[in-house]
């Protein structure tokens, strides 16, 4: 088993450039005109020559194993549990393409090349973090995200400063950017983290899960009411 922490550190700019290089390379060989969403399936299959297999067998009986890539066999496997979840499915494919662009040669040097390089939903070693970052850059190119963001919220200097009380707004902000930019294969959480990474949302760190505003507001309101009731009970004692 390859130690996925045994890969060199890469600057974020290097990873983003690799993702942009893949987009440019695909554009040069196709009739895609840079419209969103990024056609990650076609890039994997038509441009890089990978087959995509949806499976619940072997490693993928475990729902924590979301995807894997076989470099020698030119095969990407995706856990069947996420097939109908566009955001997670597309992000998993983009993640595996990140391994192709960032780690393929080093992985082959460490192994015979016949082993699978997997995406695990649990703890993330360095190679997995890099592939996640690549996926975000590939699916949400900076110029396209900025174009959608400014189209919805105004000038280039617009920044949302968040705190705990305002976190319920994250889903709404991400949703509006997704709709304006036609990022139809991107989740609210992925877009929120991209906006945070670009400095367009400040005051909060990486989000593990972002809910739609209505649901988020409902939970926040419920917790707020519960907190006020507890304070009243404490005062009565």
C-alpha positions as CSV (number, residue, x, y, z in Angstrom):
1,X,0.0,0.0,0.0
2,X,1.4,3.4,-1.0
3,X,1.8,6.0,1.7
4,X,-0.3,8.9,0.3
5,X,1.6,11.3,2.7
6,X,4.8,10.4,0.9
7,X,4.3,12.9,-1.9
8,X,6.1,16.3,-2.3
9,X,4.4,19.5,-1.2
10,X,3.0,21.5,-4.0
11,X,2.2,25.2,-4.0
12,X,-1.5,26.0,-4.5
13,X,-0.5,28.0,-7.6
14,X,1.2,25.0,-9.1
15,X,-1.9,22.9,-8.6
16,X,-4.1,25.5,-10.1
17,X,-1.8,25.9,-13.1
18,X,-2.0,22.1,-13.6
19,X,-5.8,22.3,-13.6
20,X,-5.8,25.2,-16.0
21,X,-3.4,23.4,-18.3
22,X,-5.8,20.4,-18.5
23,X,-8.7,22.8,-19.4
24,X,-6.6,24.5,-22.1
25,X,-5.4,21.1,-23.4
26,X,-9.0,19.8,-23.6
27,X,-10.2,23.0,-25.3
28,X,-7.5,22.7,-28.0
29,X,-8.8,19.2,-29.0
30,X,-12.6,19.7,-28.7
31,X,-15.4,22.1,-29.6
32,X,-16.0,23.1,-25.9
33,X,-16.1,26.9,-25.7
34,X,-15.4,27.4,-22.0
35,X,-19.1,27.3,-21.0
36,X,-19.8,25.9,-17.6
37,X,-20.1,23.3,-16.2
38,X,-16.7,21.9,-17.0
39,X,-17.4,18.6,-18.8
40,X,-15.3,16.5,-16.4
41,X,-16.7,13.2,-17.8
42,X,-15.7,14.0,-21.3
43,X,-12.3,15.2,-20.2
44,X,-11.7,11.9,-18.5
45,X,-13.1,9.7,-21.3
46,X,-12.5,11.5,-24.6
47,X,-9.4,13.5,-23.8
48,X,-7.5,11.4,-21.3
49,X,-8.8,8.0,-22.5
50,X,-10.1,6.7,-19.1
51,X,-13.1,4.3,-18.8
52,X,-15.4,5.2,-15.9
53,X,-16.9,2.3,-13.9
54,X,-19.7,2.8,-11.3
55,X,-19.3,0.0,-8.7
56,X,-20.3,-1.2,-5.2
57,X,-17.9,-4.1,-5.2
58,X,-14.6,-4.7,-3.5
59,X,-13.2,-1.6,-1.8
60,X,-16.4,0.2,-2.8
61,X,-18.6,-1.9,-0.6
62,X,-17.3,0.6,1.9
63,X,-19.1,4.0,1.4
64,X,-16.1,5.8,2.6
65,X,-14.2,4.9,-0.5
66,X,-15.6,7.3,-3.0
67,X,-13.4,6.7,-6.0
68,X,-10.2,5.3,-7.3
69,X,-7.9,5.4,-10.4
70,X,-6.0,2.6,-12.1
71,X,-3.3,4.3,-14.1
72,X,-2.1,1.3,-16.1
73,X,-5.7,0.1,-17.0
74,X,-6.9,3.7,-17.7
75,X,-9.8,3.1,-15.4
76,X,-11.6,5.4,-12.9
77,X,-14.0,3.7,-10.5
78,X,-16.7,5.6,-8.6
79,X,-18.7,4.4,-5.7
80,X,-22.3,3.7,-6.8
81,X,-23.6,5.4,-3.7
82,X,-22.8,8.9,-5.2
83,X,-23.8,8.2,-8.8
84,X,-27.0,10.3,-8.5
85,X,-25.3,13.1,-6.5
86,X,-24.0,15.4,-9.3
87,X,-21.8,17.4,-7.0
88,X,-20.1,14.6,-5.3
89,X,-19.9,12.5,-8.5
90,X,-18.3,15.3,-10.5
91,X,-15.9,16.3,-7.7
92,X,-14.8,12.6,-7.3
93,X,-14.1,12.4,-11.0
94,X,-12.2,15.7,-10.9
95,X,-10.3,14.5,-7.8
96,X,-9.2,11.4,-9.7
97,X,-8.1,13.5,-12.6
98,X,-6.0,15.4,-10.1
99,X,-4.2,12.2,-9.2
100,X,-3.6,11.7,-13.0
101,X,-2.1,15.2,-13.4
102,X,-0.3,15.5,-10.1
103,X,0.7,12.0,-8.9
104,X,0.7,9.5,-11.8
105,X,4.4,9.4,-12.4
106,X,5.4,9.4,-8.8
107,X,2.8,6.7,-8.0
108,X,4.1,4.5,-10.8
109,X,7.7,4.8,-9.4
110,X,6.5,3.7,-6.0
111,X,4.5,0.7,-7.3
112,X,4.2,-1.6,-10.3
113,X,1.4,0.8,-11.5
114,X,-1.2,-1.9,-11.1
115,X,-2.4,-0.7,-7.7
116,X,-5.4,1.6,-7.2
117,X,-5.1,5.1,-5.9
118,X,-8.3,5.8,-3.9
119,X,-10.3,8.7,-2.6
120,X,-11.3,8.1,1.0
121,X,-13.8,10.3,2.7
122,X,-11.9,10.1,6.0
123,X,-8.6,11.5,7.0
124,X,-6.8,13.2,4.1
125,X,-3.1,12.6,3.5
126,X,-1.2,15.1,1.4
127,X,-1.9,13.5,-2.0
128,X,-5.7,13.5,-1.2
129,X,-5.6,17.1,-0.2
130,X,-3.8,18.1,-3.3
131,X,-6.3,16.2,-5.5
132,X,-9.2,17.9,-3.7
133,X,-7.7,21.3,-4.4
134,X,-7.1,20.3,-8.1
135,X,-10.8,19.3,-8.3
136,X,-11.9,22.6,-7.0
137,X,-9.7,24.5,-9.5
138,X,-10.8,22.3,-12.4
139,X,-14.6,22.5,-11.7
140,X,-14.6,26.1,-10.7
141,X,-12.0,28.1,-12.7
142,X,-11.2,31.4,-11.0
143,X,-12.1,33.6,-13.9
144,X,-15.5,31.9,-14.3
145,X,-16.3,32.1,-10.6
146,X,-15.3,35.8,-10.4
147,X,-17.4,36.5,-13.4
148,X,-20.5,34.9,-11.8
149,X,-19.8,36.5,-8.4
150,X,-19.4,40.0,-9.7
151,X,-22.4,39.6,-12.0
152,X,-24.6,38.8,-9.0
153,X,-23.0,40.9,-6.2
154,X,-21.4,43.9,-8.0
155,X,-17.9,45.2,-8.3
156,X,-14.5,43.5,-7.9
157,X,-14.1,44.8,-4.4
158,X,-17.2,43.0,-3.0
159,X,-16.3,40.7,-0.1
160,X,-18.7,39.0,2.4
161,X,-17.4,39.2,5.9
162,X,-18.8,36.3,7.9
163,X,-19.1,35.4,11.6
164,X,-21.0,32.7,13.4
165,X,-24.3,34.6,13.3
166,X,-24.0,35.1,9.6
167,X,-23.1,31.6,8.6
168,X,-26.6,30.8,7.6
169,X,-26.0,33.1,4.5
170,X,-23.3,30.8,3.1
171,X,-25.7,28.5,1.3
172,X,-27.5,31.5,-0.3
173,X,-24.3,33.1,-1.5
174,X,-23.0,29.9,-3.0
175,X,-26.3,29.1,-4.6
176,X,-26.5,32.4,-6.4
177,X,-23.0,32.1,-7.8
178,X,-23.7,28.5,-8.9
179,X,-26.9,29.6,-10.7
180,X,-25.3,32.7,-12.3
181,X,-22.3,30.8,-13.6
182,X,-24.1,27.6,-14.6
183,X,-22.0,25.5,-12.2
184,X,-24.6,22.8,-12.3
185,X,-22.3,19.9,-11.3
186,X,-20.9,21.7,-8.2
187,X,-22.3,21.4,-4.6
188,X,-23.0,24.3,-2.3
189,X,-20.2,23.2,0.0
190,X,-17.7,23.0,-2.9
191,X,-18.6,26.5,-4.1
192,X,-18.6,27.9,-0.6
193,X,-15.0,26.7,-0.1
194,X,-13.9,28.0,-3.5
195,X,-15.2,31.4,-2.6
196,X,-13.5,31.2,0.8
197,X,-10.2,30.2,-1.0
198,X,-10.5,33.1,-3.4
199,X,-11.0,35.6,-0.5
200,X,-14.6,36.5,-1.5
201,X,-15.9,35.2,1.8
202,X,-13.9,36.0,4.9
203,X,-14.2,35.3,8.6
204,X,-14.9,31.6,8.3
205,X,-12.6,28.6,7.5
206,X,-13.1,25.6,5.3
207,X,-16.7,24.2,5.6
208,X,-17.4,20.5,5.8
209,X,-21.0,20.9,5.0
210,X,-23.2,23.9,3.8
211,X,-27.0,23.7,3.8
212,X,-29.5,25.6,1.7
213,X,-30.4,28.9,3.4
214,X,-33.9,28.0,4.3
215,X,-32.9,24.9,6.2
216,X,-29.9,26.5,7.7
217,X,-32.0,29.5,8.9
218,X,-34.6,27.1,10.4
219,X,-32.0,25.3,12.4
220,X,-30.2,28.5,13.4
221,X,-33.6,30.0,14.5
222,X,-34.4,26.9,16.5
223,X,-31.1,26.9,18.3
224,X,-31.4,30.6,19.0
225,X,-34.8,30.2,20.5
226,X,-33.6,27.2,22.6
227,X,-30.6,29.3,23.8
228,X,-32.9,32.1,24.9
229,X,-35.2,29.7,26.8
230,X,-32.2,28.2,28.6
231,X,-31.0,31.7,29.6
232,X,-34.5,32.5,31.0
233,X,-34.5,29.2,33.0
234,X,-31.0,30.0,34.4
235,X,-32.2,33.4,35.5
236,X,-35.2,32.0,37.4
237,X,-33.0,29.7,39.4
